[in-house]
Amino acid sequence: MNVLIREASNADLPHLGRLGALLVQEHHDFDKQRFLAAKTRTPQDYASFLGTRLEDRNAVVLVAETKGETIGYAYAEIEGYDYMSLRGPAGVLNDLIVDPAYRGHGAGSLLLEAIITRLKSRGVPRVVLSTAAKNISAQRLFERSGFRPTMIEMTRELED
C-alpha cells in the first residue's frame, strides 16, 4: 500500500474528526469507566479541536493518505518543563490512529516516524506518549520504534 504522510490542512478536518471519534470510542471500549464515550457530536467537536491546533507553532498534525483517502493521523504538542509529570521539555504524542480497514500495512509506523522526525527537527529532546493499558498492538508499535515504559496510570472509581 502506498501511503503519503503530509501536514494536515483545514480540508482534512472532517476526516480527522471521524478518526478522532473512532479513537475516543476505541478507548471507551477498552475501559468504559475511565474513557469518554463517543457521542453524535464527537466527530465535529474533535475536528474543531484539531482545527485549533493546525496554526499553533507548538503543534504538529500529520495525515496519512492513500489514493487520496485519509486513513490516519498523528497529533503532537511541543511542551516545556512539566513538574506534574516530572519531565523536562518534550514532544507529547497525543493521538495516533489508523482506520481499522488499513491497519497492519505500515501506515501507523510511517506516521510515528514522521512525527518524531518533525519534533526532532524542532529541537525536541524526547517524545513521550500514553497508551491504553489494553492497547497491546499500539504498545508493540511504540516499542518497535524505541519507546520504553516509564509511567503507569492507575484509576480508581469513587462511586459507591
N, C-alpha and C positions, 0 to 999 in steps of 0.2 A: 504494500500500500504506500503510495507517495503522499507524504504529509508535509505541508508547508507550515512553519511556525512564523508568526508575524505579530507586530504590535496590534492591539485591539483598537477599534475605532467606534465611533457612535453608531455606525451602521450594524455593528456586531451585537449591540446591547440586547435586542430581543432573543438572540441565540444564547447569549451569556446568562440572561435571566432564566431561560429554560433549564440550562445546565446547573445554574446556582440552585434552583428549586430542587433539581434532582439530587444535588449534594446535600441539601437540607433534609430531604426525605430519606436518603440512604443512611444518614447519621441517626435520624429518628428511629429508623428500623433497627439499627444496632442497639439502641437504648432509649426507649420511649420516655423514660423519666428524665434523662439528662439532656436530650437534644430536642430542639423545637421541631414541630411537625410542619410540613409544607402546607400552605393554605392556598386558596384560589388566587390571592394577590401576590404570592411569593415570587413568581417569575417577574412581575412588574416591579416589585419592591427591590428585588435583587439586582435587576437591570439598572434601576435608578441609583442604587448604592454604587455599583461598579462604574456607572457613568461619572460619578463624582471623583472617582479615582483616576480616570483617564488623563486629566490635566494636571494631576499632582506630581511634582517632580520627584517625590519620595515614593511613588508607587510605580509598579510595573504590572501591566496586564497584557498577557500574551494569549494568542489564539492559535489553535491547531485546526487546520482545514485540509480537506481532501476533496478534489473535484469541485471546488467552490462551496463545499458544505462545512460549516463549523462543527467540529466533532469534539472539541475540548478547549479548556482554557486553564491558565495559571495566573494567580494574583499574589503579589508580594509587596511588602512595605519596607522601606529603609527606616530603621529606628535607632535612636541614640541609647544612652545608658538607661537601663530599666532595673531599678533597685528592687521592685516587687518580684522580678524574675531572676534577680541576682546575676545579670549578664551585662556585658558591655555592648557597644554598637553591633548591630546585626541586621541582616535581611531576614524578615519574618515571612515565611511562605504560609499564607493564609488559606489558599484554595489551590487545588489541582484536581481536575476531574476530566475524564474522557467518557463520552457517551458509551453506555454498555455495549451497543452494537459494534463499536470499533475498538474495544479493549483487546489487549493481547497482541497488538500489531506494532507496538513501539511508540505510539503517539504520546503516552504518558512520560516515557523516558526522554523523548525529544523535548517536550515541554519543560521537564525538570532541568535538563541540561541547559536549555536556552535561558531559563530564568536565572539559573545560577551564573551563567556567563554574563548576563546583563547586570546582575547585582555585583559581581566581581569587578566588572569594568567601572563601576561607580565607587570602588574602593571599600566595599563592604568586607570585613574580615572573616565573617562566618554567616552561615544561613541556619536558622532554627525553624522548626515546624512542630506541629502537634498532629497526631493521627489517632483516630478512634481505636481503642484497645482491640476491638473485634475486626478491624480492617487489616487483616493479615496480608492481603495482596499489596496494599499500599505500603505497609511496613517492609515487605520484601523489596519493592521498588526502591524505597529510600535507602535501605541497607546496601543494595547493589550499587547505589550511587555514592556511597561513602558516609552516609549518615549513621550516627550511633545513638542509642538510647541515652538520655541524660535526665529526664524527669518522668514521673508517673503521676498523672492526675487521678485523684480519688474523689468519689462523690458519695455523700450520704444524704438521703432524703430525710426531712424533718417532719414529715406528716405523721399523724397518729396511726 
